[in-house]
Amino acid sequence: MDKIRVGVFFGGRSPEHEVSVVSAAHVVANLCRNKYEVVLIGVSRTGRLCRNEHDIRKNCIGAEMVINAKGHRTEESKEAGQEDLGEFSCGGIDVAFPLLHGPFGEDGTIQGLFRQVDLPYVGASVKGSAICMDKDVTKRLLRESGILTARHCSFYRHEMNSIRYKDVSNQLGDVLFVKPANQGSSVGISKVARSEDFVSAVQNAFHYDNKILIEEYIRGREIECSVLGNEQPEASVPGEIVLRSGFYSYSAKYLNEDEAELKIPADLPESVVNRIQEIAVKAFQILCCEGMARVDFFVQNNSAIYLNEVNTIPGFTKISMYPKLWMESGLSYGDLLNRLISLAMSRHRRDSAISNICAELSNSRDAVA
């Protein structure tokens, strides 16, 4: 039986470029070589697609981690700017596995490319990716569906000079989180507890996006739950992030393991676990997710459950919660990757069937006309 050729996309234009490389290295190392042939496709900080080892090393920071992972394959690439989009469907890749965290990877852009060239891909659709990337839109949809989430205000860049701490704190409380609307991994986020820190926090958030959120502070335990599936998604056991200090920053997630402790499974009553899993699956479906997502919560006194955000391309590093939660739920890292690839190809068959029917109906109408 021929091996499935998996194109692993990593790097990218977002501030999470280096984290993407680390995620890709762990995925490549855990893909079964009896089932898959891995093709590395690096994406530079300028968006260039790199398919040979020289270009990947040159354009993707820390790419040696991925290149040194066992059993990969690289190819000769064309001159810069000359990549043929069609090669991703007819050049031998059977399925894409995007590990491009943040903008230009987790927001529907690369998914749109895959759709354009009719290539199966792991993870959420264009629509689901775009919805979950925008925290403002996500929160509005969740509230409309009766899911509890922190109160917030959103602002655009042209409003920056009119945003006042007093006005926002009167509405949301004295302690606030200021964050870009379209970033992940806590990039650009500040916790503000006094007016003199507010302006710099707002400016910092606008460095990363044209729209920002200012949220109320929810004091509670940080709980995460992994979701897997297409039409019938299922949730993992929840895990807890116990912080040494501050909040779950970029450093705590990826750079310094000592800043936070992961407790898997979380020590929660069974009724709360069931409720978290129920909400995670409901949010996954409401936000048009498929394949995978990590759903993050704040839990207060084993009672109120606030959904914080949904990540459609969660981390796959050695300390990332998404694979760890599934391992605790009885699904090994390798089996998880198998499921994700199978889900991607199953969805592609489903969507292709619909596209074929639409094409036949269109051709029939043209023939009658």
Steps between C-alpha positions, in 0.01 A plus 500: 500500500639841400592737780300818549715804422445758774611858432595654835476881477686694769662835576288779358460875520359531852687575826455131580740391223747333737226319694365366171841351424509324838147363449595372155811325632291300749233414242762385246673287763173328596349426160509127425753434224321179401193705405630842402766667293566847641569795271629811678368836379641797687337841479734796543420817694425664165264223392732318262437125472823304546520137390870419495726464799719799417204737473336363813817543705550851364144630540347322800640585843606189689411274206777255592258354756268392219771404252670281758176320589500146365389405153402826329528585133587830333489596134665734254302823491458751223645848503354735759155619401458229235314234701212347306188474716394193307799303621336456839228284351678335207855500635451195718374637835194307612411706808626821660572527871522874577683590821505873433389655828342846502428736206567377145461141613229463761269765356377328183760635258700180443176299519369709211805404294443132574134532398597679180727216388264227632742363759377327818629668815501444874301733723221753477349630176557848361187622678573337835862613495407863427227508765717358779797722413291811569438500876238773470291305247549180702368659817197648326401161355555324833284751687227468238502125568478539877861409579653705781808705406676804648344837425703708259523811286659507156670794332656574162825682434333827404344509849830456685530858628147501638531184715498598869579276797230668709230436241594135451562421868162649594345240273729199552679552833838633611707196389497451125660292227595684183566279199511499119183356349686278254803345668572185695736370768448811716691715247442870571295442815534719810336482839418850624405593855562875499439790265869589452564164330195513276623713210815293444295177514263633234790611280668163542187313392465722192854402398355159409155575361264770376235389748547438870296360787485625855358235732392481859723296729351163588658358813485125468685177427638471146361184343557370147319230304589344163236427236537258208265414215290627210123452513511314834781658704612367837676665792804387698542507875564859614839616627595790726771763466633607839697822471793589723422871447335741257299349211553227241742700284689404183804426716305272733352310205817442301822633649510434873339185640556628854246781459203262496406147605268282292266276700352226284228409567371804685374432854134582441168344602360265237201729445732793417712283269187392313381859471839621367502223240143580401575872457823427311319284244212747471740791438695290248182449299365855538827648374506271194809308613604162363797275554647640818488785747612576854235677705615713794291579807499679833316311775385680815428302818415187300192687387516778240678389181625778272624411151812705428598408143515225238827411323460322167872420457612432857862442591656158446820559699617267777317711761189578294166418656317380187693173447560453875128508574430239234779280631336513844170415331652184352610619155875490435678781316538282189138384506386861542688596183343203319154617605564858389621391156208259463255776594657733242465247219149403605386864494660548159305204360179639651555850359613368161177302469298817556716694251448229239123507545498880468711477184262242348197716577672804349591306186141377471365855520752617238399217268132591530576868440 
